[in-house]
């Protein structure tokens, strides 16, 4: 293990841009990045990672370390939400992909940068050279269409009928904004460059807690998530589901006082407790935080935390089998909610509502819930998913407004509604 102090290199988006530009000039795979609240740090960036498709059972298969503050490196990757939509179409990008990095650039909570290498190798010369050559921010170049309000309205009404019939107590009904990379080129590298610009710009403007970026020949994932799906260090596991939302201009106290939002959160907490209980040491599941109001880009959220202990030798695949897809983006009961959602939502969610993160042999495994997440394919298409939990007290118009509040920090909602170029862009 090698650790070197690099000092104040600047913001995480600036460092990501510089490293991405240096990798591109040398014909190397692009970087992977975790920015926000990851592994007790403000950012973890792998300078160059070959992120390639893998089987869905192979993701994050790394023994969960639990030592110190260092991250060192590990397996960066994503796993898509597994279900199709009503149109029955297959995945737009690989269902799962990832790659290994022996080293990372890590920004600590004081803003200082460190180079860490699992193998003990020195900082590559091309990285240090790239860090001395700042790259000017580039504006995002994605034209967004409008989401299908009527389809979402029908889905919410169907969910309310299912709740009244006793089939489910709650379900997360989602919609999608489809976009197109301006001047999209046949080469995937051109389109993933636009994805990186989108991600770096959005992170710099909104500071999401669980942002993550991955790219490869297949396309890119730009996740602006505020939510922790799983943290695993040794035998300790935690999940912090988000349920309950108000726009940022509203009084946050109203969120904690909302019967609908509180009920929504508590139902999902019970589902997370049940999921973790399938693999946890008996009696170890607990809820140290319940109904905490926290800010996120454009909104306030209710957040709770569930913890448990698992056998340190339990494979990560077993933990994911018990808990994935994340409880907060499915419903209660989970299996029936997933079955119904396949018919209520027109299109496959894809990476949205799946998970993105890193499994490190030193620092453990941390995964987000891939909400507020844009999926870029290699042909210049972009898809942003947003949604919300529906309970018996839900109003379809307010649920639509919640989707807009969640999307607004990342795409030009007002512009897409009034811009003559804006139109429903088919989701390929």
N, C-alpha and C positions, 0 to 999 in steps of 0.2 A: 504494500500500500504506500502510495506517495501522496503527500499533501503539501502544496505550495501556496503561500499567500500572494495574491495578485493585486490587492488593494482596490481602490475606487475606480472601476472601469466605466461607471455610468449605469443607467437604468437597464433593466432586463430586456425590454424591447430593443433598445439600442445595441446591446451586446448580441442579441439574437440576429438582428439585421447584419451586423458586421461579420459574424461568423458564417451566416448563410451566404453572404456575398463572396467571402473568401472560399468557401467550399464550392460554390458555383464556378468561380474562376478556374479552379483546379480540376473540375470535372468530377468532384467527389459527391457522394450522397448528401442530401441536405441535413441540417441539424434536427434534433428533437428537443422539445422544450416543455417544461412544467413551470408555470409562473403563478405566484400568489402565495398560498399557504401549503407548502409541500415539505414534508420531512423536517419541520422546524425551521425551514429556510424560506427566503423570498423567491428564489428561482433555482432551478436545476436544468442545465442545458448540456446536452451531448453534442459536441461539435459536428459530428457526421455519423449518421446511422443508416445502414441499408435496411429499410423497413420493407419487408416482403410478406406476402400472404402466408398464413399458417393455418393449421386446423384449429377449429374452435375449442378443442380440448387441450391445446398445447400452450395457451396463453398464460403468461405470468408464472411459469413453472420454475420457480427459483426458491430454494430454502429461505425462509423469512428471517433475516438477520435482526439483531437487536442491540447493536453496540454503538455508543457514542453519537456524535452529531454528523459525522461524515456520511456521504452517500456513495462516493467512489465510482459508481457505474451500475450497470445492470441491464435488464430487459425492458425496453420501452415498447409499448404497444397499445392496441385497442381491441375490443370485442363488441360487435354490433348487437343491437336488440334483435332477438332471434325470429320474430314473427313477421309474416307477410301482411300486406294490407288487403283491402277488398278487391283490388285489381289483380292480385295473385302474382305480380311480377317478382322476379328474382332480385338479388342485390345489385346496386349500382356500382359499388366498389367491393373489394373482398370483405367477407364477413368478419375476418380477423386478420390482423397483420402486426408485425413487430420486428424488432432487431436488437442486437446486443451492442452495448458500448462499454469499453473498458475504462472510459474516463468521462468526467463531467466538469463543467464550470459551475460552481455553486455560489450563490449570493446569500450571505447570512443575514440575520435580522437587523444588523447594523449597517447594511448596505455594502459590506466588503465582499470582494470576490476571492474565491479559492479555486485552485486546480487540484483535482483529486483523481488518482489513477489506481485501479485495482491491481494492475500488473506492475506498478512501479515505474512505468515509462515516463519520460520527461514530456513536458508540454510540447506538442508538435509545433515546429517552426511556422507552419502556415497559419496556425491559430494565433500565435503571438503577433505575427505580422498583420493578420486581419484585424486584431483588436486595436492596433495602432492606426487603423484607417477607418474612421467612423463613416457610416453610410447615412445619407440624408433620408429622412422618412419619406415614403411614397404613399400617396393616397390610395385607398382601396379602389379597385377598378371592376366592380361587380354591379350590373344592372339587375334590380330585383323586380319581379312581378308581384301581383297581389295574391294573397291567399284566398282560398275558397270558403267564404263566410257561410254560404248556404250548406255546404257539406258538413262544416263544423257544427252548425246549428242543428242539423239532423242528427248528428252523432250525440250531441248533448241531450236532445229530446229522447233518443233511444235509450241513453243511459238512465235518464230519469224514470223511464218506463220500467227498465230492468230493476231499478232500486225499489220502485213501488211494488213490483211483483216478487220481491225478495230474492232475486237472483244474485245481486251484489249489493254491498253497502256503499261502495265508493269505487270510482274508476277514473283513470287519467286519460281524458280525451284530447287528442293532439291535432294540430294542423301544420301545414308546411308552406313556406315561402320558397319559390323556385327562382333562381337567378342565373345569370349568364355572365361569364368573365368577358369584359369588354375587349373586342379584338382577339378573342380566343384563338390560339394557334394550334395546329395539329400536334406540336410537340408538347408532351406532358410537362416538361420543365418550365415552359412559359406559363402554363396555367397554375402550376404549384408556386411559382414566383408570385402570382397574383394572390394566391391563398396565404402566403407568408406575409405579404403586405397587409392583407385584410386582418390577419391575426395580430400582428405587431401594432397596427393602428388601433384596433379595438381594445387590446390590453392596455395600451398607453392611455386611452381615454376613459376606460371604465373600471380598471383594476379588479377583475373577477378573482375570487378566492381560489378557484381550482382550474385555472386556464391550462390548456395543453395543446401542443402542436406536433403533428407527425406528417411526413410526406414521403412519397416514393413514386415509382413509375406508374402506379395505379391511380394516383391522385393525392389528396391531402385531407387531413382532419384538423379543423380549427375549432377547438372547444373553449367556450367562454363560460364555463360552469361555475356556479357558486357552491356546489354540493359535494360532500364527501360520501362516497359509496362505502368503501372499506379501507381501513387502516389496519395493517397486521405487523406487529413486531414480536417475534418470538411466539409466545402463547397468548398474547393479548390482541383482541380484535375489537374494533369500534366502527360504528356507522352513525352518520348524522343526517337523517332524512329531513328534507324540507317539504313542508305542506302548510299552505296559508300564505296569501299574497295580497299586498296593497300597493298602489302606485307610490312612488317616493315622495310625492307632494302631500300625501295624506298623513294624518296623525298616526304614528306607529302604535300608540296606545289602543287605537281602535281595532288593531289586528288581534291583540291579546284578548280583547273584549268580544270578538266576533264568535258567536256560537258555531257558525258554519266552519270557520277556519280552524278553530280549536278542535272540533269533532273530526275534521279531516286529518289533522296532524296526529291525534291520539289513535285513530284507526290504523294509520300507517306505522306508528310506533309499535302497536301490538303485532302487526305483520312482520316488522323487522325482528322483534323479540322471538316470534315463532320461527322465522327463517334461521336466525343464529342458533336458536335452541336445538335445531336438528344436528348440529355438529359441536355444540359447546359442552364443556364440562358441566355436569348436572349441578344446578344451583348457582352458576356463575353469571347468568344473564342479569343485567341491571340497567337502570335508566338514570344516569347521573345528571342529565339535563333534560328538562321538559318545557316546551313552549317558550323558548327564548326568542325575542324579537331581534333580528339582525338585518343590517342593510345589505343590498346586492344591487348591481347595476339596474337603475330605473325603478326598483321596487324595494319594499320591505318584505321579509319572510319570517315565518315561524319555524324555528329549528329545534330539534331534539337530538339527543345522543343516546345510543344504546351500546353497551359494552358487554364483552363475554371473554371467557378463556377457552382456548381450544388446545388440543394436543399439539405440541411443537412439531411433531413429525407428520401431522395431517397435511396431505398435499393441498396446494392451492386449488387444484381442480375440484377437490371435495368441498372446499369452502364455497367456490363459485356454483357448484351444483345445488347447494342448499340455498343460496341467496340471490342468484342472478336469474332474470333481470332484476334490477333494483326495485324494492317495494314501492318507493314513492312514485314511480312512473308506470305502475301496473294498476293494482286495486285490490279490494278485499271482497271475497276470497280471491287469491291471486290467479289460480288456474282458470276459474270461470271468467274473471275480468279479462284475462288475456284472450280467451276464446271469443268473447263478445267484441273486443276491440278490433279484432281482425276484420269484422264486418262493418264496424262503425267508421273506421278510418280508411279513406280511399287508397292511400299509398303506404308502402313499406316505410317504416321509420328509419331503417339503416343504422348508422352509427349513433344517431340521436336516440337517447334513452338507453344506450349501451354504456360502455365504460372505457376510459382512457387513463393510462398511468404508467407506473414503473415498479418493477420488482427488483430490489437490490439485495445481494447476498449479505450486505453489511447493515443497511438501514431498514430493511423490511419491505413491505409492499403497501403502496398507497394508490387508490383508484378513485376517480371522480364518477359522478353520475353525469353522463354526457348530455346534459341539457344545455340550452343556448349554444348549440353546436352546429357548425356548418360542415357539410360533406362536399368536397370538390372531387369530381371525377377527372379522368385524363382527357376529356373532350371539351372542357370549358363550362360544364354545368355545375351549379352550386345549389344546395338544398339546406335551408334552415328550418329546424323543427321547433315548435313551441306548443305548450298545452297547459292543462291545469286539472286538478282533481275535482270531480263532480260528486256532490252529495245530494241528499234529498232537498236541501235548502238552496241549491244552485239556481241561478237565473241565466238562461242562455246568452242574453245580451251582455251581462256582466262578465261571463266567462270569456266571451269574445274580446271584450275590452282588456281582460287580463292577458290574453295572448298578445295583444298589441303592445301592452306595457312591457312585456318581457322581450319582445323583438325590437322595440324602438331604439334601445341604446346601440344596436349593432347594424341595423339597416335603416334607410330613410323611409319610415312609414308614411309620413306626410307627402314626401316626394313621389312615392310609388302610387299614392292615391290620386295625385293631381298631374303628374308628369305624363304627357301624351305618349312617351315611349313605354310607359309602364303598362303591362298587360299580363294576364295569366300565362306564365311560361310553362309549357309542358314539362312534367317531371319524367325524365328519360329513364 
